Amino acid sequence: MSQQPEIVFQEWHDNQAIAEQMIPLIGSLYRRNNVVTTMFGRSLFNRSVIRILKDHRFVRKIEGTELSVQDTFPLVQAMAELNLAPAHVDVGKLGVAFKKQGGGDAMAFMREQLAEIVDGHDPQAGTGEPKDVVLYGFGRIGRILARVLVEKAGGGNLLRLRAIVVRGRGDIAKDLEKRASLLRRDSVHGPFHGTISVCAESRTITANGNVIQVIYADSPSEIDYTSYGINNAVIVDNTGIWRDEAGLSQHLECKGVSKALLTAPGKGDVKNIVYGINHADITAEDRIISAASCTTNAIVPVLKVLNDEYGIEHGHVETVHSYTNDQNLIDNYHKGDRRGRSAPLNMVLTETGAAKAVSKALPELGGKLTGNAIRVPTPNVSMAILNLSLNKEVDVEALNDYLRRMSIDSDYQKQIDYVDSPEVVSTDFVGNRHAGIVDAKATIAQGRHAVLYVWYDNEFGYSCQVIRILQQISNVAFRKLPRTAN
């Protein structure tokens, strides 16, 4: 049945107008009530009209049903009037449920679905004491963490980016401008969303109203954070110079520091945490923890749900990884095997510790996995190929359906994403906030053998996992509604 172009165009304009009306309501819920609205795990706060419309369109791919802003706008309006307590509310899931029941009274529906937080807003109560965060190192991961922390500032998040620590003793004004410029413009992730200014006199960078102290030091021992008004801070070490307890303990000896979080695999007795899997292992006594690696974060959630449902006998993980700053632009000396060869010109076979590191988050898979890595000439977004032998027989359709359900209605919703398109390529996942994305069209399954392809933004997706750990150790937790099925 052909569509009338004029009608379709008018519907588009009508939906744009509705999305425009949603934006201030979503913003007010975030700022006033500390309520984060999402669309099947994708945040709607601080998003453009087009992005909101696209997120609604996304529902069709995972739920098989159309959902428009006309379906969800009455629900958001109701939320704005219900005086809600802090929570993460998935408007997409509620919209699908509301539509399936045939619509009706949106206010009554939302009052029932959100009963535990209705009339729970207390403007005098506050949400707790803000937690100071310091980024030790301001490279690829450091700058993305800064972007996400600035984006999430306010709304009960409680994490405050107070400072970054970098090396340098030259022209401070020029150095600050260069570092601000790298935060402002990014060849992979695009421009910073907001405003950035620099004050050479105070040695600060201000991003969207967040004043960030720039501290110049060659080692942690040189720094007294309390002299900058920073107290009880979490130091996020992005340098990777120290990976064991002895090295990272240098941060804890500084005044004003309470904990250290490493954005690389930890060695020795340092706990390697994959948020969503073993974050509950973090105790109040843990002062040094690791966020593991980007690859470990990408594969562990998928391996976890597969092992829970089918059991994993053994397997091999092949990582196709974008090149990193550790490699050379042109052939030159490198202490690592093969990594001295030109990164933009070669596929470079190298080692990965991700397969062995899985057992630190999932002890039940200890000794069951092998792994290797191939560095390829792309700047970001990588892929893990999981070649697995299972305890149960499975076919492609059943396996994909299970993973799709895990991505939208489980405790791993923030970690596992799912795509079912024959056209996607690596750049389509730049900026994806999940730890890993299952590519359903590439899934192979026969008998008890399965091969899964998992994309991941090794910069942004990993950084979001780091932020989730920061929230965990800073006691930033919200109820998530509606409740998941499992």
C-alpha angles and dihedrals in degrees: 000000000000121000125228107242093215092053094047091048092049091049089053091052091047091052091049090054091051092048089051089055091049095056099072091044091052090047093049092049089053098044099036104031103021088236115150113204118207140181107222090325096321112117116239094193117109092005130137125248091254092048091052091051091048092050089054090050089052090067091070090062096054104028100031091230132100117246123183136181086256087067097046103035094078089051093052090047089053092049090054090058100043098077091232128201119232113294146127107255121192103214090181095061091044090048092054091048092047091050093048091054089054099257119263129148105010094191093053091046094051093043088057097042094046097035094132093061102032112121088003098121113116112179091192097051100070122198103259140278116319115247118228114228125196123191110214101200126019106214129118097313094035093056094046090049088052091052093050094044091051091047091052096044111128126009093095094299090126095196111122121190100219105166149356124215120215138160122251141105103184130091099347095193092053092044092052092050091051093049091046090050091053089052091046098048128035125179092211106031099032130228125342111260102237141013131315128191134176132219112194093186094059093029093233139137115208116204118182090335094313109125108213119193115220110214119194114210140140095210139012091251090071095062133089103182093188089068086068093048092258117139138172088004132174110229112212106203109207097167099082089211092122120036104161132071094258094055097040091047087075087078092054091056091063118097112254097028126118105166143009126216120194120210093207135058111296123227132218115000095347109125113242107212127197104189112234092029112053105357088117086070089072110103132191088253094058107103098165123044138156129226089212118223132312091248094049089051091050098051106032097071092049092045090048096056092042092051091047093053106030108011121237118240096181140319151171127244118207114189120204098196132184114242118266137208089265090074129076125255089215131016110293142136116300127169091223124080113265093347091105090073120096110284097205092050105042146050102231121205110214142150130273129196092201096100093053091041090059090078091061089064097027109031090179089071095052111140094003100099137062125190149190136175138220118200110212134194099264124103099223145004118057138195135225119205111205112201104188142177110209135200092232134048116251140172130217096256095050093044094050093045090053093050091046090054091048089053095054108026112030141075087267095063093116093047104043122054125179133210128184106186130120092212107053121120133179098278090059088072099051106127095016107152098207123098091236140357121217112221102215096188090060097049116123121193132167126158108320094338124095136174118197129187115211121187121201138178096233090200110035101027090048092048090054089055089052090052090052090055090049089054091048096052090043092054092244103152133151134190112252117221139231093033116245120250094243 
